[in-house]
Amino acid sequence: MNLTIASLFKVEILKDVQIIVVDNDLDSGVLYTLFLKYFGTNVIATGTIKEALETLTWFVPHIVICEIRFLGESIYTLLNKLTVIEASNRNCIPIILTSTSATSTIQETLKIEFAGYLLKPIDLDKLVVMIEKLVLIREVNIL
C-alpha cells in the first residue's frame, strides 16, 4: 500500500460499511478481507456464486466486490439476486468487478451494470478510494 495515499485515510474511515467479496481465488478473498477490515468494514468473503447467494439470505451488503469469471457458475445469478434485494430495500448495491484479464472480459462487462472495474493484481489504494467514493454517494442518496 502506498503510504502517501494511505496516510490520507484514517483507520475506520469505512466503519460499518458492509461488503461482500465474491472471488474464486482464496488468496484474493483473504487479502481483501484483511485489508478492508483494517478500515473498519464488515466484510465477508465467499469463494463461489452459490456461497455468495447463501450469504445474501442473511447479509445485505452496501457494496459487492466480485470476480467476473467463475468456472461452471454464472455471475448473472448473483446479479439477479442483487436486483431483488435492491428492489426490496429501495437501495442500490454498487458492484466493483475484478478480473485477471482486461481483454477477454470486455464483452462480459458490457452486459453488467457496475460501479467500478479493477484489473488484478488489485491496487489496494485504488480499491479504497473507489469504495470511499461509493460510500459517499450512498450517504448523499440516503439524505
Kinemage of the C-alpha trace (Angstrom):
@kinemage 1
@onewidth
@group {chain A} dominant
@subgroup {mainchain}
@vectorlist {calphas} color= white
{ca met a 1} P 0.000 0.000 0.000
{ca asn a 2} L 1.304 3.424 -0.919
{ca leu a 3} L 1.998 5.264 2.335
{ca thr a 4} L 1.289 8.674 0.835
{ca ile a 5} L -2.190 7.620 -0.209
{ca ala a 6} L -2.762 5.506 2.900
{ca ser a 7} L -1.912 8.457 5.130
{ca leu a 8} L -4.880 10.332 3.656
{ca phe a 9} L -7.200 7.724 5.101
{ca lys a 10} L -7.954 7.321 8.745
{ca val a 11} L -8.360 3.848 10.115
{ca glu a 12} L -12.085 3.089 10.320
{ca ile a 13} L -12.950 5.614 7.600
{ca leu a 14} L -15.203 2.948 6.157
{ca lys a 15} L -16.514 1.875 9.554
{ca asp a 16} L -19.615 -0.298 9.402
{ca val a 17} L -19.731 -0.447 5.608
{ca gln a 18} L -20.938 -3.938 4.698
{ca ile a 19} L -19.066 -5.563 1.833
{ca ile a 20} L -19.296 -8.989 0.291
{ca val a 21} L -16.330 -10.227 -1.707
{ca val a 22} L -17.063 -12.933 -4.261
{ca asp a 23} L -13.808 -14.321 -5.613
{ca asn a 24} L -12.838 -17.831 -6.639
{ca asp a 25} L -9.235 -17.148 -5.642
{ca leu a 26} L -8.923 -17.852 -1.920
{ca asp a 27} L -5.833 -15.657 -1.537
{ca ser a 28} L -7.615 -12.662 -3.071
{ca gly a 29} L -10.596 -13.123 -0.762
{ca val a 30} L -8.371 -13.284 2.316
{ca leu a 31} L -6.327 -10.274 1.183
{ca tyr a 32} L -9.417 -8.118 0.578
{ca thr a 33} L -10.959 -9.201 3.880
{ca leu a 34} L -7.904 -8.401 5.993
{ca phe a 35} L -7.253 -5.152 4.156
{ca leu a 36} L -10.822 -3.854 4.305
{ca lys a 37} L -11.258 -4.799 7.970
{ca tyr a 38} L -8.312 -2.502 8.684
{ca phe a 39} L -10.555 0.371 7.563
{ca gly a 40} L -13.455 -0.765 9.750
{ca thr a 41} L -15.618 -2.552 7.196
{ca asn a 42} L -17.782 -5.545 7.932
{ca val a 43} L -16.605 -7.804 5.117
{ca ile a 44} L -17.472 -11.366 4.204
{ca ala a 45} L -15.559 -13.283 1.537
{ca thr a 46} L -17.119 -16.090 -0.455
{ca gly a 47} L -15.435 -18.361 -2.978
{ca thr a 48} L -18.352 -19.238 -5.228
{ca ile a 49} L -21.510 -17.680 -6.593
{ca lys a 50} L -23.522 -20.330 -4.738
{ca glu a 51} L -21.865 -19.419 -1.439
{ca ala a 52} L -22.484 -15.724 -2.116
{ca leu a 53} L -26.184 -16.397 -2.778
{ca glu a 54} L -26.459 -18.288 0.514
{ca thr a 55} L -24.726 -15.412 2.342
{ca leu a 56} L -27.122 -12.892 0.815
{ca thr a 57} L -30.020 -14.608 2.604
{ca trp a 58} L -28.778 -13.128 5.907
{ca phe a 59} L -26.266 -10.415 4.954
{ca val a 60} L -27.216 -7.316 2.939
{ca pro a 61} L -24.090 -5.598 1.615
{ca his a 62} L -23.616 -1.945 0.810
{ca ile a 63} L -21.029 -2.892 -1.837
{ca val a 64} L -20.158 -6.067 -3.753
{ca ile a 65} L -16.630 -6.805 -4.971
{ca cys a 66} L -16.886 -9.621 -7.479
{ca glu a 67} L -14.574 -11.536 -9.793
{ca ile a 68} L -16.274 -11.737 -13.174
{ca arg a 69} L -15.184 -15.230 -14.213
{ca phe a 70} L -16.331 -18.376 -12.417
{ca leu a 71} L -15.875 -21.890 -13.760
{ca gly a 72} L -19.284 -23.532 -14.069
{ca glu a 73} L -21.159 -20.643 -12.447
{ca ser a 74} L -22.791 -17.553 -13.881
{ca ile a 75} L -22.326 -14.129 -12.357
{ca tyr a 76} L -25.802 -13.295 -13.677
{ca thr a 77} L -27.389 -15.493 -10.996
{ca leu a 78} L -25.763 -13.251 -8.403
{ca leu a 79} L -26.782 -10.084 -10.251
{ca asn a 80} L -30.410 -11.238 -10.377
{ca lys a 81} L -30.393 -11.838 -6.609
{ca leu a 82} L -28.881 -8.392 -6.006
{ca thr a 83} L -31.616 -6.828 -8.150
{ca val a 84} L -34.265 -8.456 -5.947
{ca ile a 85} L -32.526 -7.244 -2.780
{ca glu a 86} L -32.208 -3.734 -4.206
{ca ala a 87} L -35.903 -3.653 -5.067
{ca ser a 88} L -36.966 -4.732 -1.594
{ca asn a 89} L -34.586 -2.295 0.143
{ca arg a 90} L -35.037 0.524 -2.382
{ca asn a 91} L -31.293 0.941 -2.289
{ca cys a 92} L -28.677 0.448 -4.993
{ca ile a 93} L -25.861 -2.008 -4.238
{ca pro a 94} L -22.866 -0.954 -6.350
{ca ile a 95} L -20.657 -3.659 -7.813
{ca ile a 96} L -16.913 -3.448 -8.270
{ca leu a 97} L -15.791 -6.029 -10.805
{ca thr a 98} L -12.347 -7.613 -10.776
{ca ser a 99} L -10.620 -9.757 -13.361
{ca thr a 100} L -7.248 -11.139 -14.316
{ca ser a 101} L -7.765 -10.191 -17.961
{ca ala a 102} L -8.698 -6.865 -19.473
{ca thr a 103} L -9.445 -8.060 -22.993
{ca ser a 104} L -11.306 -11.334 -22.531
{ca thr a 105} L -13.891 -9.853 -20.182
{ca ile a 106} L -14.816 -6.762 -22.168
{ca gln a 107} L -17.814 -8.430 -23.785
{ca glu a 108} L -18.927 -9.823 -20.432
{ca thr a 109} L -18.680 -6.484 -18.629
{ca leu a 110} L -20.720 -4.684 -21.271
{ca lys a 111} L -23.752 -6.663 -20.087
{ca ile a 112} L -23.254 -5.803 -16.414
{ca glu a 113} L -24.035 -2.518 -14.726
{ca phe a 114} L -21.105 -1.877 -12.420
{ca ala a 115} L -19.652 0.991 -10.414
{ca gly a 116} L -16.003 0.170 -10.978
{ca tyr a 117} L -13.600 -2.246 -12.606
{ca leu a 118} L -10.188 -3.251 -11.275
{ca leu a 119} L -7.645 -5.420 -13.022
{ca lys a 120} L -5.814 -7.994 -10.915
{ca pro a 121} L -3.466 -7.747 -9.179
{ca ile a 122} L -5.598 -5.131 -7.471
{ca asp a 123} L -4.076 -1.817 -6.478
{ca leu a 124} L -5.383 -1.669 -2.911
{ca asp a 125} L -5.136 2.124 -2.809
{ca lys a 126} L -7.457 2.374 -5.812
{ca leu a 127} L -9.826 -0.098 -4.195
{ca val a 128} L -10.129 2.003 -1.014
{ca val a 129} L -10.602 5.219 -2.996
{ca met a 130} L -13.308 3.564 -5.115
{ca ile a 131} L -15.114 2.210 -2.050
{ca glu a 132} L -14.920 5.556 -0.271
{ca lys a 133} L -16.480 7.324 -3.281
{ca leu a 134} L -19.293 4.778 -3.408
{ca val a 135} L -19.939 5.207 0.322
{ca leu a 136} L -20.088 8.996 -0.065
{ca ile a 137} L -22.538 8.665 -2.975
{ca arg a 138} L -24.662 6.299 -0.867
{ca glu a 139} L -24.712 8.729 2.053
{ca val a 140} L -25.788 11.610 -0.201
{ca asn a 141} L -28.593 9.478 -1.674
{ca ile a 142} L -29.825 8.479 1.790
{ca leu a 143} L -30.078 12.112 2.889
